[in-house]
Amino acid sequence: MEENFKSIDGVIEKLALISDAVDSLFPEGKSAVVFQLNNEEFKKVQNNFREIDKNHKQFKIDISGVEFIFLEETSLSDEIDTVSDNQD
């Protein structure tokens, strides 16, 4: 891994380790990891990134070619409710 990532709580470093492991496992593939987190965990991760709008319920980052997608716990149920409403 070429870049050094640092965060106060170690989240970025742990994601970098996951990225390295995924890349080692599937070096020729495209990889994405999805996390659905409760509000507290979601905000903890989100606070590591300045440019992210704090009002969003989802965001993604790329670490060494592995895409990490973060969903706030309520965002998936909001999406399902929206789909259900449109089908009525």
Order of alpha helices (4+ residues) and beta strands (2+ residues): alpha-beta-alpha-beta-beta-alpha
